[in-house]
Structures are given as structure tokens and as C-alpha cells.
Amino acid sequence: MNIKELVGKFNIIGSNQDAEAGVYKGTLELTLDANNRVNAKWCIGSDQNQYGTGFFKDNILVINFNYKGDNETIYKGVVVYKCITKDLLDGFWSEKNGNPLYLGEERCFRVGSQKETIN
């Protein structure tokens, strides 16, 4: 698989980095910059936007992300995706100030692919 095959929009389903592991849904859009670095934009639920940049090697995608939370606080973290196919990414993530006893999890399904299963 090559990095250009990852460009596109994905539906996501994930669980948070805490004991309750609350489930969330949203979208992830991947683009490339002029140096073939990955730019990512997540929209969680209907109103939380997160942004990141990363790199791809050996079917592993690593993205450092950030978003603005309550009281304008900036949260930062990293997500690692195993690229099962160009249409299916399986990942885990952690935020700097998240609960260190847990990892968040996320699965991404390319919009329009046969494996897209999020309703």
C-alpha cells in the first residue's frame, strides 16, 4: 500500500480513553501536503473538530493531533493506525492528559467502500 491510497474520507467509530470507554462516531478526512505528509481532520459527533499531521510507513499511519476543548483548552495526543487495507484502518490513541491506564480505540471505514458499516 502507498500513502496516496489513504487519501479520502472515512466514517469512524471509537471509544474514549477512560474506564467507561464511551463510544463516539464521526468522520476522518486524510489529505497530503506537498511533502507527502498526512494532514488529518476529524469531526467527532456534529461539532468537535480535531486536526493532525503525521506520516506513513510499512502500512502504519501515525498522527499527532490536537483540538480545542472546554474553556478554550488545547488538548494534544497521538493516534496510531494499522492500515488493514486502503479502506479499513484500525487504531488506538492517547491524549497527553488522558487516563494513562487506558487507550482510546478507533476503526475507520472509507466512505463508499463495501466495508462501510457505520449507520
All heavy atoms as an XYZ file, in Angstrom:
945
protein
N       0.851     -1.165      0.000
C       0.000      0.000      0.000
C       0.904      1.237      0.000
O       1.947      1.248      0.641
C      -0.872     -0.027      1.259
C      -1.857      1.075      1.353
S      -2.900      1.025      2.848
C      -3.204     -0.705      3.071
N       0.467      2.289     -0.704
C       1.245      3.526     -0.676
C       0.411      4.648     -0.073
O      -0.809      4.565      0.012
C       1.793      3.881     -2.065
C       0.715      4.326     -3.013
O       0.036      5.321     -2.765
N       0.549      3.608     -4.119
N       1.083      5.702      0.321
C       0.450      6.785      1.065
C      -0.690      7.451      0.298
O      -1.686      7.859      0.878
C       1.517      7.813      1.501
C       0.951      8.760      2.543
C       2.091      8.549      0.309
C       1.977      9.613      3.226
N      -0.578      7.526     -1.017
C      -1.617      8.191     -1.808
C      -2.933      7.430     -1.787
O      -4.000      8.019     -1.980
C      -1.124      8.412     -3.230
C      -0.001      9.435     -3.264
C       0.519      9.702     -4.639
C       1.612     10.757     -4.505
N       2.365     10.981     -5.677
N      -2.876      6.130     -1.520
C      -4.103      5.332     -1.442
C      -4.927      5.650     -0.195
O      -6.099      5.290     -0.125
C      -3.762      3.847     -1.449
C      -3.194      3.361     -2.765
C      -2.808      1.905     -2.712
O      -1.826      1.574     -2.004
O      -3.500      1.092     -3.369
N      -4.332      6.312      0.799
C      -5.047      6.632      2.028
C      -5.860      7.912      1.947
O      -6.719      8.154      2.795
C      -4.066      6.739      3.195
C      -3.372      5.442      3.569
C      -2.383      5.686      4.693
C      -4.378      4.386      3.964
N      -5.598      8.733      0.946
C      -6.315      9.998      0.809
C      -7.805      9.719      0.645
O      -8.204      8.846     -0.128
C      -5.764     10.803     -0.388
C      -6.632     12.006     -0.692
C      -4.325     11.216     -0.123
N      -8.629     10.448      1.401
C     -10.069     10.299      1.279
C     -10.775     10.500      2.601
O     -10.189     10.933      3.594
N     -12.061     10.174      2.605
C     -12.912     10.380      3.776
C     -13.348      9.034      4.339
O     -13.691      8.118      3.583
C     -14.127     11.215      3.393
C     -14.948     11.675      4.572
C     -15.974     12.699      4.138
C     -16.716     13.234      5.348
N     -17.681     14.267      4.966
N     -13.339      8.951      5.672
C     -13.686      7.728      6.388
C     -14.753      8.023      7.436
O     -14.740      9.090      8.055
C     -12.455      7.171      7.125
C     -11.336      6.742      6.232
C     -10.446      7.670      5.715
C     -11.160      5.404      5.908
C      -9.403      7.288      4.892
C     -10.122      5.011      5.085
C      -9.244      5.946      4.580
N     -15.648      7.076      7.641
C     -16.522      7.096      8.806
C     -15.765      6.397      9.925
O     -15.047      5.425      9.679
C     -17.833      6.367      8.530
C     -18.769      7.186      7.677
O     -18.890      8.395      7.859
N     -19.429      6.548      6.735
N     -15.920      6.907     11.140
C     -15.200      6.312     12.264
C     -16.157      5.947     13.387
O     -17.212      6.551     13.551
C     -14.113      7.263     12.818
C     -14.709      8.597     13.248
C     -13.009      7.464     11.804
C     -13.737      9.499     13.975
N     -15.754      4.948     14.134
C     -16.395      4.600     15.388
C     -15.260      4.341     16.368
O     -14.259      3.717     16.018
C     -17.352      3.394     15.264
C     -18.101      3.177     16.568
C     -16.636      2.156     14.789
C     -19.312      2.267     16.439
N     -15.399      4.894     17.564
C     -14.308      4.761     18.516
C     -14.797      4.707     19.940
O     -15.984      4.841     20.226
N     -13.834      4.513     20.843
C     -14.124      4.546     22.270
C     -13.079      5.417     22.955
O     -11.916      5.460     22.542
C     -14.146      3.141     22.865
O     -12.902      2.496     22.675
N     -13.510      6.108     23.987
C     -12.661      7.077     24.663
C     -11.639      6.435     25.594
O     -11.746      5.264     25.962
C     -13.516      8.078     25.437
C     -14.210      9.037     24.514
O     -13.602      9.551     23.581
N     -15.486      9.286     24.754
N     -10.676      7.247     25.997
C      -9.559      6.833     26.832
C      -9.938      6.979     28.309
O      -9.387      7.786     29.040
C      -8.329      7.697     26.498
C      -7.100      7.344     27.284
C      -5.966      8.327     27.031
O      -6.039      9.205     26.190
N      -4.907      8.163     27.780
N     -10.897      6.152     28.746
C     -11.291      6.183     30.150
C     -11.960      4.871     30.519
O     -12.191      4.011     29.661
C     -12.208      7.374     30.443
C     -13.433      7.429     29.540
O     -13.938      6.373     29.106
O     -13.894      8.550     29.259
N     -12.272      4.704     31.788
C     -12.842      3.450     32.283
C     -14.195      3.148     31.636
O     -14.525      1.990     31.405
C     -12.977      3.491     33.801
N     -14.961      4.188     31.342
C     -16.286      3.978     30.743
C     -16.194      3.639     29.263
O     -17.108      3.069     28.700
C     -17.159      5.225     30.930
C     -17.516      5.516     32.372
C     -16.385      6.210     33.121
O     -15.671      7.031     32.514
O     -16.209      5.920     34.307
N     -15.099      4.017     28.614
C     -14.885      3.768     27.182
C     -16.109      4.161     26.369
O     -16.605      3.401     25.550
C     -14.496      2.319     26.935
N     -16.590      5.384     26.602
C     -17.753      5.890     25.883
C     -17.545      5.840     24.379
O     -16.483      6.191     23.874
N     -18.565      5.412     23.666
C     -18.482      5.247     22.214
C     -18.798      6.570     21.522
O     -19.654      7.325     21.963
C     -19.457      4.147     21.744
C     -19.505      4.052     20.227
C     -19.057      2.803     22.336
N     -18.092      6.849     20.445
C     -18.360      8.025     19.634
C     -18.303      7.641     18.161
O     -17.741      6.629     17.783
C     -17.353      9.154     19.920
C     -15.918      8.801     19.626
C     -15.380      8.951     18.352
C     -15.094      8.291     20.628
C     -14.066      8.621     18.078
C     -13.783      7.959     20.364
C     -13.266      8.129     19.094
O     -11.976      7.790     18.824
N     -18.912      8.482     17.326
C     -18.887      8.317     15.876
C     -18.519      9.645     15.246
O     -18.715     10.704     15.845
C     -20.250      7.859     15.348
C     -20.631      6.459     15.779
C     -21.972      6.070     15.203
C     -22.351      4.666     15.652
N     -23.650      4.256     15.098
N     -18.017      9.580     14.030
C     -17.672     10.798     13.320
C     -17.066     10.492     11.972
O     -17.285      9.413     11.401
N     -16.282     11.447     11.475
C     -15.605     11.276     10.189
C     -14.140     11.668     10.329
O     -13.762     12.426     11.225
C     -16.242     12.140      9.083
O     -16.169     13.515      9.458
C     -17.687     11.731      8.825
N     -13.344     11.138      9.428
C     -11.928     11.460      9.325
C     -11.630     11.720      7.859
O     -12.002     10.921      7.001
C     -11.075     10.295      9.828
C      -9.580     10.324      9.496
C      -8.900     11.523     10.146
C      -8.921      9.021      9.925
N     -10.984     12.846      7.574
C     -10.571     13.149      6.212
C      -9.046     13.236      6.166
O      -8.441     13.981      6.937
C     -11.187     14.450      5.726
C     -10.938     14.676      4.254
C     -11.779     15.795      3.673
O     -12.652     16.324      4.373
O     -11.556     16.125      2.499
N      -8.446     12.459      5.268
C      -6.996     12.435      5.111
C      -6.606     13.069      3.787
O      -7.178     12.739      2.738
C      -6.472     10.995      5.147
C      -6.720     10.217      6.431
C      -6.239      8.771      6.282
C      -6.047     10.888      7.617
N      -5.642     13.988      3.837
C      -5.075     14.617      2.648
C      -3.554     14.587      2.781
O      -3.026     14.239      3.842
C      -5.560     16.077      2.491
O      -5.171     16.823      3.649
C      -7.065     16.147      2.318
N      -2.863     14.950      1.706
C      -1.405     15.008      1.719
C      -0.945     16.427      1.436
O      -1.557     17.135      0.628
C      -0.814     14.077      0.659
C      -1.104     12.591      0.810
C      -0.505     11.812     -0.362
C      -0.588     12.061      2.134
N       0.168     16.836      2.071
C       0.749     18.129      1.744
C       1.781     17.944      0.631
O       1.951     16.840      0.097
C       1.332     18.815      2.979
C       2.569     18.129      3.546
O       3.178     17.256      2.879
O       2.956     18.481      4.677
N       2.495     18.992      0.279
C       3.461     18.956     -0.823
C       4.618     17.991     -0.560
O       5.276     17.535     -1.497
C       4.003     20.357     -1.090
N       4.872     17.661      0.706
C       5.957     16.747      1.069
C       5.474     15.338      1.392
O       6.186     14.555      2.015
C       6.721     17.311      2.274
C       7.373     18.628      1.953
O       8.060     18.758      0.947
N       7.134     19.624      2.783
N       4.233     15.020      1.004
C       3.609     13.721      1.275
C       3.476     13.417      2.761
O       3.490     12.269      3.176
C       4.327     12.575      0.561
C       3.885     12.450     -0.878
O       2.780     12.862     -1.241
N       4.738     11.914     -1.709
N       3.334     14.456      3.561
C       2.966     14.285      4.964
C       1.446     14.266      5.031
O       0.761     14.933      4.256
C       3.502     15.417      5.838
C       4.994     15.426      5.962
C       5.468     14.273      6.804
N       6.906     14.366      7.021
C       7.560     13.597      7.840
N       6.932     12.675      8.521
N       8.846     13.720      7.970
N       0.925     13.520      5.964
C      -0.521     13.362      6.087
C      -1.112     14.506      6.910
O      -0.595     14.842      7.976
C      -0.855     12.014      6.759
C      -2.349     11.881      6.989
C      -0.331     10.857      5.929
N      -2.179     15.095      6.401
C      -2.998     16.048      7.149
C      -4.313     15.359      7.461
O      -4.909     14.720      6.575
C      -3.261     17.318      6.340
C      -2.009     18.148      6.175
O      -1.282     18.381      7.128
N      -1.749     18.587      4.961
N      -4.751     15.472      8.703
C      -5.976     14.802      9.130
C      -6.940     15.807      9.746
O      -6.516     16.747     10.430
C      -5.648     13.724     10.162
N      -8.227     15.592      9.483
C      -9.271     16.369     10.141
C     -10.371     15.405     10.560
O     -10.929     14.694      9.726
C      -9.849     17.436      9.216
C     -10.958     18.225      9.905
C     -11.603     19.235      8.994
C     -12.740     19.918      9.737
N     -13.499     20.799      8.859
N     -10.626     15.363     11.860
C     -11.708     14.563     12.400
C     -12.869     15.495     12.737
O     -12.657     16.619     13.183
C     -11.321     13.889     13.712
C     -10.298     12.826     13.650
C     -10.527     11.470     13.605
C      -8.874     12.970     13.687
N      -9.332     10.790     13.597
C      -8.311     11.688     13.644
C      -8.020     14.086     13.734
C      -6.940     11.474     13.661
C      -6.658     13.881     13.746
C      -6.131     12.586     13.709
N     -14.069     15.018     12.560
C     -15.258     15.678     13.083
C     -15.955     14.632     13.944
O     -16.480     13.639     13.428
C     -16.172     16.174     11.970
S     -17.603     17.057     12.634
N     -15.894     14.837     15.253
C     -16.483     13.892     16.202
C     -17.867     14.400     16.570
O     -18.021     15.567     16.956
C     -15.613     13.754     17.468
C     -14.168     13.418     17.109
C     -16.205     12.739     18.423
C     -13.968     12.132     16.355
N     -18.858     13.506     16.461
C     -20.228     13.952     16.667
C     -20.569     14.967     15.596
O     -20.200     14.827     14.438
N     -21.229     16.031     15.988
C     -21.597     17.039     14.995
C     -20.830     18.346     15.162
O     -20.971     19.245     14.340
C     -23.099     17.329     15.091
O     -23.408     17.831     16.384
N     -19.975     18.429     16.220
C     -19.395     19.741     16.454
C     -17.954     19.780     16.959
O     -17.404     20.857     17.129
C     -20.271     20.512     17.439
C     -20.360     19.819     18.788
O     -19.924     18.678     18.918
O     -20.890     20.450     19.725
N     -17.313     18.664     17.190
C     -15.937     18.712     17.681
C     -14.958     18.417     16.549
O     -14.904     17.300     16.044
C     -15.713     17.721     18.819
C     -14.306     17.871     19.405
C     -14.012     16.829     20.445
O     -13.724     15.694     20.093
N     -14.112     17.220     21.697
N     -14.186     19.430     16.169
C     -13.182     19.260     15.122
C     -11.813     19.060     15.743
O     -11.450     19.746     16.701
C     -13.153     20.469     14.187
C     -14.398     20.542     13.343
O     -14.890     19.536     12.858
N     -14.924     21.735     13.166
N     -11.078     18.099     15.197
C      -9.720     17.822     15.632
C      -8.836     17.817     14.394
O      -9.283     17.440     13.315
C      -9.645     16.478     16.343
C     -10.533     16.398     17.567
C     -10.409     15.076     18.307
O      -9.567     14.247     18.008
N     -11.251     14.895     19.298
N      -7.573     18.203     14.566
C      -6.656     18.332     13.437
C      -5.338     17.653     13.770
O      -4.928     17.617     14.934
C      -6.408     19.815     13.134
C      -7.683     20.565     12.868
C      -8.369     21.203     13.895
C      -8.223     20.607     11.591
C      -9.555     21.872     13.651
C      -9.408     21.273     11.338
C     -10.075     21.905     12.373
O     -11.257     22.558     12.131
N      -4.677     17.129     12.744
C      -3.394     16.497     12.992
C      -2.528     16.412     11.759
O      -2.982     16.634     10.635
N      -1.266     16.090     12.005
C      -0.308     15.838     10.932
C       0.463     14.578     11.279
O       0.662     14.262     12.458
C       0.686     17.004     10.761
O       1.373     17.210     11.994
C      -0.018     18.277     10.344
N       0.882     13.855     10.242
C       1.577     12.615     10.520
C       2.315     12.061      9.332
O       2.547     12.740      8.345
N       2.667     10.781      9.470
C       3.471     10.113      8.459
C       3.056      8.649      8.363
O       2.387      8.109      9.239
C       4.963     10.260      8.764
C       5.322      9.923     10.183
C       5.707      8.639     10.531
C       5.271     10.883     11.171
C       6.034      8.321     11.835
C       5.602     10.573     12.487
C       5.984      9.284     12.817
N       3.487      8.012      7.272
C       3.061      6.659      6.926
C       4.281      5.839      6.531
O       5.118      6.298      5.752
C       2.083      6.743      5.741
C       1.633      5.429      5.199
C       0.695      4.671      5.861
C       2.149      4.951      4.007
C       0.255      3.460      5.346
C       1.727      3.737      3.473
C       0.773      2.998      4.149
N       4.398      4.627      7.102
C       5.466      3.702      6.731
C       5.030      2.282      7.081
O       4.453      2.048      8.143
C       6.766      4.047      7.469
C       7.913      3.139      7.072
C       9.203      3.558      7.726
C      10.207      2.474      7.487
N      11.384      2.827      6.827
N       5.322      1.336      6.187
C       5.028     -0.085      6.424
C       3.588     -0.322      6.878
O       3.322     -1.077      7.810
C       6.003     -0.667      7.450
C       7.438     -0.653      6.959
O       7.653     -0.716      5.728
O       8.349     -0.579      7.807
N       2.653      0.348      6.219
C       1.221      0.224      6.495
C       0.817      0.680      7.895
O      -0.224      0.281      8.418
C       0.712     -1.192      6.224
C       0.786     -1.538      4.758
O       0.888     -0.665      3.905
N       0.747     -2.812      4.450
N       1.650      1.523      8.502
C       1.344      2.132      9.797
C       1.252      3.644      9.584
O       2.140      4.257      8.999
C       2.425      1.819     10.858
C       2.589      0.317     11.053
C       2.128      2.546     12.167
C       1.388     -0.377     11.676
N       0.171      4.234     10.067
C      -0.058      5.667      9.973
C      -0.037      6.242     11.387
O      -0.773      5.778     12.258
C      -1.414      5.922      9.313
C      -1.886      7.363      9.176
C      -0.916      8.198      8.351
C      -3.284      7.388      8.563
N       0.834      7.225     11.631
C       0.964      7.865     12.941
C       0.627      9.342     12.779
O       1.190     10.018     11.914
C       2.401      7.715     13.490
C       2.536      8.420     14.836
C       2.781      6.242     13.614
N      -0.293      9.832     13.615
C      -0.730     11.223     13.512
C      -0.733     11.868     14.901
O      -1.341     11.342     15.832
C      -2.147     11.322     12.904
C      -2.191     10.678     11.520
C      -2.596     12.785     12.833
C      -3.584     10.568     10.934
N      -0.057     12.997     15.011
C      -0.149     13.839     16.208
C      -1.348     14.748     16.005
O      -1.452     15.410     14.977
C       1.128     14.658     16.389
C       2.310     13.777     16.703
O       2.329     13.092     17.712
N       3.300     13.780     15.830
N      -2.243     14.795     16.991
C      -3.470     15.571     16.827
C      -3.659     16.563     17.968
O      -3.023     16.460     19.018
C      -4.689     14.646     16.707
C      -5.029     13.877     17.959
C      -5.855     14.423     18.931
C      -4.521     12.601     18.155
C      -6.173     13.715     20.073
C      -4.833     11.876     19.293
C      -5.666     12.428     20.261
N      -4.558     17.506     17.728
C      -4.929     18.475     18.765
C      -6.344     18.963     18.494
O      -6.852     18.865     17.380
C      -3.945     19.644     18.801
C      -3.993     20.471     17.544
O      -4.893     21.280     17.361
N      -3.039     20.250     16.647
N      -6.960     19.471     19.548
C      -8.282     20.071     19.418
C      -8.524     21.020     20.581
O      -7.859     20.935     21.615
C      -9.391     19.015     19.337
C      -9.554     18.169     20.581
C     -10.511     18.481     21.549
C      -8.762     17.047     20.792
C     -10.657     17.705     22.678
C      -8.909     16.263     21.905
C      -9.860     16.594     22.856
O     -10.003     15.816     23.989
N      -9.469     21.914     20.382
C      -9.831     22.887     21.399
C     -11.024     22.348     22.172
O     -12.064     22.044     21.596
C     -10.172     24.221     20.752
C     -10.236     25.381     21.724
C     -10.558     26.677     21.020
C      -9.419     27.088     20.113
N      -9.621     28.440     19.541
N     -10.854     22.217     23.482
C     -11.925     21.711     24.333
C     -12.609     22.826     25.090
O     -12.580     23.991     24.686
N     -13.197     22.452     26.207
C     -13.885     23.420     27.055
C     -12.929     24.506     27.521
O     -11.739     24.275     27.719
C     -14.489     22.708     28.273
C     -15.540     21.685     27.869
O     -16.160     21.861     26.806
O     -15.732     20.714     28.627
N     -13.448     25.690     27.716
C     -12.668     26.834     28.189
C     -11.463     27.132     27.305
O     -10.427     27.585     27.792
C     -12.216     26.622     29.640
C     -13.398     26.434     30.568
O     -14.418     27.084     30.411
N     -13.260     25.532     31.520
N     -11.581     26.806     26.005
C     -10.513     27.088     25.033
C      -9.208     26.333     25.318
O      -8.150     26.690     24.815
C     -10.239     28.597     24.950
C     -11.468     29.427     24.598
C     -12.030     29.097     23.227
O     -11.285     29.143     22.245
O     -13.240     28.794     23.147
N      -9.260     25.291     26.141
C      -8.088     24.469     26.432
C      -7.717     23.654     25.205
O      -8.584     23.059     24.565
C      -8.371     23.519     27.622
O      -8.759     24.306     28.742
C      -7.157     22.688     27.966
N      -6.419     23.605     24.863
C      -5.936     22.809     23.739
C      -5.494     21.442     24.267
O      -4.676     21.359     25.188
C      -4.750     23.492     23.026
C      -5.148     24.872     22.510
C      -4.215     22.607     21.897
C      -6.192     24.871     21.417
N      -6.056     20.391     23.711
C      -5.698     19.013     24.060
C      -4.862     18.430     22.934
O      -5.125     18.692     21.765
C      -6.957     18.170     24.274
C      -7.756     18.617     25.471
C      -8.760     19.566     25.345
C      -7.489     18.099     26.734
C      -9.489     19.988     26.436
C      -8.214     18.506     27.838
C      -9.212     19.451     27.684
O      -9.930     19.873     28.778
N      -3.861     17.626     23.297
C      -2.961     17.030     22.313
C      -2.822     15.534     22.561
O      -2.917     15.079     23.699
C      -1.579     17.671     22.388
C      -1.570     19.137     22.058
C      -0.189     19.724     22.177
C      -0.218     21.204     21.834
N       1.112     21.792     21.895
N      -2.560     14.798     21.472
C      -2.361     13.364     21.595
C      -1.776     12.779     20.329
O      -1.400     13.499     19.404
N      -1.714     11.464     20.303
C      -1.204     10.742     19.134
C      -2.116      9.550     18.859
O      -2.628      8.924     19.793
C       0.268     10.297     19.336
C       0.399      9.294     20.476
C       0.855      9.745     18.062
N      -2.332      9.275     17.582
C      -3.098      8.103     17.163
C      -2.221      7.284     16.221
O      -1.459      7.829     15.425
C      -4.440      8.496     16.478
C      -4.230      9.343     15.255
C      -5.279      7.267     16.153
N      -2.313      5.961     16.358
C      -1.578      5.029     15.510
C      -2.597      4.111     14.844
O      -3.389      3.459     15.523
C      -0.579      4.179     16.334
C       0.132      3.179     15.439
C       0.412      5.071     17.063
N      -2.575      4.107     13.510
C      -3.483      3.245     12.750
C      -2.691      2.157     12.038
O      -1.697      2.440     11.372
C      -4.222      4.028     11.660
C      -5.186      5.064     12.142
C      -4.917      6.412     11.983
C      -6.398      4.694     12.721
C      -5.818      7.385     12.387
C      -7.302      5.652     13.135
C      -7.006      6.993     12.965
O      -7.903      7.943     13.372
N      -3.178      0.937     12.151
C      -2.706     -0.145     11.296
C      -3.616     -0.110     10.076
O      -4.845     -0.178     10.207
C      -2.829     -1.495     11.991
C      -2.287     -2.638     11.166
C      -2.539     -4.038     11.742
C      -2.565     -4.119     13.223
N      -2.857     -5.470     13.721
N      -3.024      0.044      8.885
C      -3.808      0.131      7.655
C      -4.039     -1.284      7.137
O      -3.181     -1.864      6.474
C      -3.090      1.011      6.643
S      -2.799      2.672      7.293
N      -5.181     -1.841      7.502
C      -5.531     -3.207      7.115
C      -5.645     -3.283      5.591
O      -5.083     -4.178      4.966
C      -6.855     -3.650      7.770
C      -6.845     -3.407      9.288
C      -7.174     -5.098      7.430
C      -5.809     -4.148     10.073
N      -6.398     -2.353      5.039
C      -6.486     -2.133      3.589
C      -6.599     -0.624      3.401
O      -6.708      0.117      4.383
C      -7.730     -2.815      2.951
O      -8.908     -2.116      3.386
C      -7.822     -4.292      3.322
N      -6.655     -0.163      2.163
C      -6.825      1.273      1.930
C      -8.195      1.754      2.389
O      -8.406      2.955      2.563
C      -6.595      1.614      0.458
C      -7.630      1.050     -0.488
C      -7.310      1.417     -1.924
C      -8.327      0.905     -2.892
N      -9.661      1.472     -2.740
N      -9.117      0.835      2.635
C     -10.478      1.163      3.042
C     -10.764      0.922      4.514
O     -11.852      1.254      4.993
C     -11.483      0.349      2.216
C     -11.405      0.668      0.733
O     -11.096      1.819      0.388
O     -11.645     -0.245     -0.078
N      -9.827      0.320      5.249
C     -10.059     -0.057      6.645
C      -8.823      0.217      7.486
O      -7.752     -0.351      7.234
C     -10.432     -1.543      6.730
C     -10.661     -2.123      8.120
C     -11.837     -1.438      8.807
C     -10.902     -3.620      8.024
N      -8.971      1.109      8.465
C      -7.888      1.456      9.380
C      -8.307      1.062     10.792
O      -9.438      1.310     11.206
C      -7.601      2.958      9.340
C      -7.471      3.620      7.967
C      -7.229      5.111      8.127
C      -6.387      2.969      7.156
N      -7.381      0.467     11.540
C      -7.653      0.036     12.904
C      -6.640      0.719     13.809
O      -5.436      0.531     13.627
C      -7.533     -1.488     12.989
C      -8.025     -2.036     14.302
O      -8.954     -1.450     14.887
O      -7.480     -3.060     14.752
N      -7.124      1.532     14.760
C      -6.178      2.337     15.515
C      -6.413      2.391     17.006
O      -7.437      1.949     17.530
N      -5.413      2.969     17.675
C      -5.510      3.286     19.093
C      -4.877      4.647     19.312
O      -4.050      5.089     18.528
C      -4.855      2.204     19.961
C      -3.395      1.996     19.703
C      -2.435      2.661     20.451
C      -2.965      1.123     18.705
C      -1.081      2.466     20.212
C      -1.620      0.915     18.466
C      -0.674      1.593     19.221
N      -5.287      5.323     20.387
C      -4.821      6.678     20.615
C      -4.727      6.989     22.099
O      -5.310      6.311     22.932
C      -5.722      7.695     19.917
C      -7.168      7.650     20.299
C      -8.155      6.927     19.685
C      -7.800      8.347     21.366
N      -9.358      7.132     20.298
C      -9.166      8.000     21.334
C      -7.357      9.228     22.335
C     -10.089      8.512     22.252
C      -8.268      9.733     23.249
C      -9.621      9.379     23.199
N      -3.961      8.043     22.390
C      -3.805      8.516     23.759
C      -3.621     10.024     23.745
O      -2.940     10.561     22.877
C      -2.584      7.842     24.399
O      -2.412      8.293     25.727
N      -4.262     10.690     24.697
C      -4.076     12.120     24.878
C      -3.095     12.359     26.012
O      -3.028     11.584     26.967
C      -5.400     12.803     25.227
C      -6.330     12.916     24.075
C      -7.607     13.672     24.438
O      -7.710     14.236     25.545
O      -8.509     13.693     23.596
N      -2.374     13.450     25.903
C      -1.364     13.799     26.909
C      -1.935     13.800     28.325
O      -1.327     13.279     29.251
C      -0.767     15.169     26.583
C       0.267     15.627     27.561
C       0.828     16.974     27.189
C       1.848     17.411     28.232
N       2.345     18.740     27.952
N      -3.112     14.375     28.508
C      -3.713     14.467     29.838
C      -4.812     13.435     30.070
O      -5.573     13.545     31.017
C      -4.255     15.880     30.069
C      -3.144     16.903     30.072
O      -2.097     16.682     30.660
N      -3.364     18.014     29.394
N      -4.875     12.419     29.206
C      -5.875     11.370     29.369
C      -5.485     10.403     30.475
O      -4.384     10.455     31.024
N      -6.373      9.494     30.791
C      -6.123      8.487     31.818
C      -5.055      7.517     31.311
O      -5.293      6.795     30.335
C      -7.419      7.744     32.150
C      -7.261      6.805     33.324
O      -6.178      6.303     33.597
N      -8.360      6.568     34.015
N      -3.876      7.471     31.950
C      -2.786      6.623     31.457
C      -3.052      5.120     31.593
O      -2.310      4.319     31.043
C      -1.597      7.051     32.318
C      -2.210      7.565     33.578
C      -3.514      8.196     33.163
N      -4.124      4.755     32.269
C      -4.459      3.338     32.415
C      -5.212      2.786     31.212
O      -5.418      1.579     31.112
C      -5.298      3.119     33.674
C      -4.620      3.503     34.987
C      -5.598      3.338     36.145
C      -3.353      2.693     35.206
N      -5.624      3.677     30.291
C      -6.455      3.263     29.164
C      -5.944      3.861     27.859
O      -5.286      4.892     27.859
C      -7.914      3.708     29.376
C      -8.510      3.160     30.633
C      -8.465      3.893     31.818
C      -9.083      1.896     30.652
C      -9.003      3.381     32.991
C      -9.620      1.376     31.815
C      -9.577      2.125     32.988
O     -10.107      1.605     34.132
N      -6.294      3.213     26.765
C      -6.087      3.744     25.422
C      -7.442      3.901     24.762
O      -8.342      3.078     24.972
C      -5.237      2.795     24.573
C      -3.767      2.676     24.942
C      -3.110      1.569     24.128
C      -3.043      3.994     24.727
N      -7.593      4.942     23.959
C      -8.772      5.056     23.125
C      -8.598      4.133     21.928
O      -7.476      3.731     21.596
N      -9.686      3.771     21.297
C      -9.635      2.915     20.108
C     -10.488      3.533     19.026
O     -11.460      4.235     19.309
C     -10.128      1.509     20.432
C      -9.241      0.790     21.414
C      -9.676     -0.645     21.682
O     -10.653     -1.106     21.060
O      -9.035     -1.288     22.526
N     -10.111      3.258     17.776
C     -10.852      3.820     16.651
C     -10.734      2.914     15.444
O      -9.662      2.392     15.163
C     -10.284      5.202     16.332
C     -11.196      6.068     15.520
C     -10.752      7.511     15.550
O     -11.175      8.237     16.484
O      -9.974      7.910     14.668
N     -11.840      2.726     14.747
C     -11.862      1.978     13.498
C     -12.451      2.889     12.431
O     -13.456      3.556     12.662
C     -12.693      0.708     13.635
C     -12.574     -0.168     12.388
C     -12.886     -1.586     12.694
N     -11.665     -2.265     13.083
C     -11.434     -3.545     12.868
N     -12.343     -4.279     12.274
N     -10.318     -4.099     13.257
N     -11.792      2.917     11.264
C     -12.171      3.830     10.184
C     -12.541      3.028      8.939
O     -11.788      2.137      8.530
C     -11.012      4.760      9.853
S     -10.286      5.580     11.273
N     -13.672      3.377      8.344
C     -14.186      2.717      7.145
C     -14.330      3.757      6.045
O     -15.056      4.737      6.217
C     -15.562      2.100      7.422
C     -15.587      1.154      8.594
C     -15.794      1.622      9.887
C     -15.389     -0.201      8.392
C     -15.824      0.747     10.963
C     -15.415     -1.081      9.468
C     -15.629     -0.599     10.747
N     -13.648      3.555      4.920
C     -13.720      4.533      3.824
C     -15.169      4.722      3.385
O     -15.910      3.760      3.184
C     -12.884      4.075      2.640
C     -12.845      5.106      1.504
C     -11.958      4.677      0.356
N     -10.587      4.460      0.768
C      -9.659      5.401      0.886
N      -9.982      6.659      0.631
N      -8.433      5.096      1.250
N     -15.563      5.979      3.237
C     -16.903      6.306      2.759
C     -17.050      5.747      1.353
O     -16.191      5.949      0.494
C     -17.138      7.835      2.779
C     -18.436      8.195      2.074
C     -17.123      8.349      4.209
N     -18.132      5.011      1.137
C     -18.405      4.438     -0.174
C     -17.804      3.068     -0.398
O     -18.065      2.442     -1.419
N     -17.018      2.546      0.560
C     -16.440      1.211      0.386
C     -17.469      0.155      0.767
O     -18.443      0.424      1.458
C     -15.185      1.037      1.248
O     -15.550      0.944      2.613
N     -17.235     -1.060      0.337
C     -18.145     -2.161      0.648
C     -18.144     -2.480      2.147
O     -19.102     -3.007      2.660
C     -17.768     -3.407     -0.140
C     -18.005     -3.259     -1.616
C     -17.573     -4.495     -2.378
O     -16.659     -5.197     -1.985
N     -18.244     -4.749     -3.479
N     -17.066     -2.158      2.849
C     -16.968     -2.485      4.264
C     -17.543     -1.395      5.161
O     -17.549     -1.525      6.371
C     -15.516     -2.742      4.644
C     -14.948     -3.963      3.941
C     -13.638     -4.333      4.567
C     -12.964     -5.473      3.855
N     -13.596     -6.737      3.937
N     -18.018     -0.321      4.580
C     -18.585      0.764      5.377
C     -19.804      0.243      6.119
O     -20.776     -0.202      5.517
C     -18.969      1.921      4.453
C     -19.512      3.110      5.184
C     -19.983      4.189      4.230
O     -19.934      3.990      3.018
O     -20.394      5.227      4.734
N     -19.767      0.290      7.454
C     -20.844     -0.307      8.249
C     -21.434      0.619      9.291
O     -22.282      0.211     10.063
C     -20.328     -1.572      8.963
O     -19.254     -1.207      9.839
C     -19.881     -2.628      7.974
N     -20.981      1.849      9.381
C     -21.487      2.747     10.417
C     -22.775      3.391      9.935
O     -22.854      3.904      8.840
C     -20.440      3.826     10.748
C     -19.196      3.146     11.293
C     -20.999      4.825     11.747
C     -18.080      4.089     11.587
N     -23.790      3.357     10.768
C     -25.086      3.962     10.425
C     -25.249      5.271     11.137
O     -24.900      5.464     12.215
C     -26.227      3.022     10.795
C     -26.138      1.739      9.989
O     -25.841      1.778      8.816
N     -26.419      0.631     10.640
